[in-house]
Amino acid sequence: MKKQYSSKWKGSRQVRKQRKYRLNAPLNEKHKMISSTLSDELRKKYQKRSFPLRKGDSVEIMRGEYAKKTGKINNVRLDKMKVTIENVQETKKDGTKRDLFFDPSNLRIKELNLDDKMRKEALERKMTNKTEVEKTTEKKK
């Protein structure tokens, strides 16, 4: 098995190879891997199924002990490929609180943080591409 990350890797049934691919991926690839599904309203609005998470996004937890709780993303850890959510914490025996890490696949985006101009453009770019494709297919009919 190769030691370095390869963007040409197609896939494998072996879980160790899947883990190695995700672990050794560069940060720009890991950012794409930290994607969550959009809520139904956002799906209709942006015509997109999922989108990468970012600090400030409002999310709902869908699975586990904290299911159906909502909050804003506090921290995104690309090295661990996990996120922390405000006000979802665990109390330790000594009384201090500790942030919990959640896998992005268990979250649903309720509201997007659109402070960044590049992020807005990424959403709009996808929408314009879909409308152009629909127009060309209608012309062919």
C-alpha positions in Angstrom: 0.0 0.0 0.0 1.3 3.4 -0.9 2.4 5.7 1.9 1.4 9.0 0.4 -2.0 10.5 -0.4 -3.2 10.1 -4.0 -6.1 12.0 -5.5 -6.4 9.2 -8.1 -7.4 6.7 -5.5 -10.8 5.2 -6.5 -11.8 3.3 -3.4 -11.4 0.1 -1.5 -13.5 -2.4 0.5 -10.8 -2.5 3.1 -11.6 -0.1 5.9 -8.0 0.4 6.8 -7.3 1.8 3.3 -10.4 4.1 3.6 -9.2 5.4 7.0 -5.7 5.9 5.6 -7.1 7.9 2.6 -9.0 10.2 4.9 -6.2 10.6 7.4 -3.5 11.4 4.9 -5.6 13.8 2.8 -4.4 17.4 2.5 -6.5 20.1 4.2 -8.2 21.3 1.1 -9.6 17.8 0.5 -10.5 17.3 4.2 -12.5 20.5 4.0 -14.7 18.9 1.4 -15.0 15.8 3.5 -16.5 17.8 6.4 -19.8 18.2 4.7 -23.3 17.9 6.1 -26.7 17.6 4.6 -28.8 20.7 4.2 -32.3 21.1 5.6 -35.2 20.8 3.2 -35.7 24.6 3.0 -32.0 25.1 2.2 -32.1 22.3 -0.3 -34.9 23.9 -2.3 -33.3 27.3 -2.0 -29.8 26.4 -3.1 -30.5 23.3 -5.1 -27.8 21.4 -3.3 -27.9 18.3 -1.1 -24.9 19.0 1.2 -22.3 21.7 1.9 -19.1 21.9 3.9 -19.4 23.0 7.5 -18.0 26.2 8.8 -17.8 28.1 12.1 -21.1 30.0 12.7 -23.4 27.6 10.8 -26.5 26.6 12.8 -26.9 22.8 12.9 -29.2 20.1 14.3 -27.8 16.9 15.7 -29.6 13.9 14.1 -28.1 10.9 15.9 -26.9 9.8 19.3 -27.5 10.9 22.8 -27.9 14.6 21.8 -30.3 14.0 18.9 -32.6 16.9 18.0 -30.5 19.5 19.8 -29.5 22.5 17.8 -26.7 25.0 18.1 -24.0 27.0 16.2 -20.7 25.4 15.3 -18.1 26.6 17.7 -15.0 24.9 16.2 -14.1 22.9 13.1 -11.1 20.5 13.5 -9.8 19.5 10.1 -7.1 17.2 11.6 -9.7 15.2 13.5 -12.5 15.8 10.9 -14.9 16.7 13.7 -16.8 19.8 14.9 -17.9 21.1 18.3 -21.3 22.8 18.9 -22.0 25.6 21.3 -24.0 24.7 24.4 -23.6 20.9 23.8 -21.1 20.0 26.5 -20.3 17.1 28.9 -19.9 17.8 32.6 -16.8 16.0 34.0 -16.7 14.6 37.6 -14.9 17.7 38.9 -17.7 19.9 37.6 -15.9 21.4 34.6 -17.5 21.3 31.2 -15.9 19.8 28.1 -16.8 20.3 24.4 -18.0 17.2 22.6 -16.8 16.4 19.1 -19.4 15.4 16.5 -19.0 13.7 13.1 -20.4 15.9 10.3 -22.4 13.0 8.9 -24.6 13.1 12.0 -25.5 16.8 11.6 -28.0 18.7 9.4 -27.4 22.3 8.5 -30.3 24.5 9.5 -28.8 27.9 8.7 -25.6 28.9 6.8 -23.1 31.5 7.8 -22.8 33.6 4.7 -20.4 36.3 5.9 -17.8 35.1 3.4 -18.1 36.3 -0.1 -16.5 33.2 -1.6 -19.0 30.9 0.2 -21.9 32.8 -1.3 -20.4 32.5 -4.8 -19.9 28.8 -4.3 -23.6 28.4 -3.6 -24.7 30.7 -6.4 -22.3 29.0 -8.9 -24.0 25.7 -8.4 -27.5 27.2 -8.8 -26.6 29.0 -12.0 -25.0 25.8 -13.5 -28.2 23.8 -12.8 -30.5 26.5 -14.3 -28.3 26.6 -17.5 -28.4 22.9 -17.9 -32.2 22.9 -17.5 -32.5 25.6 -20.1 -30.4 23.7 -22.6 -32.4 20.5 -22.1 -35.7 22.4 -22.6 -34.3 23.9 -25.9 -33.4 20.4 -27.2 -37.0 19.2 -26.6 
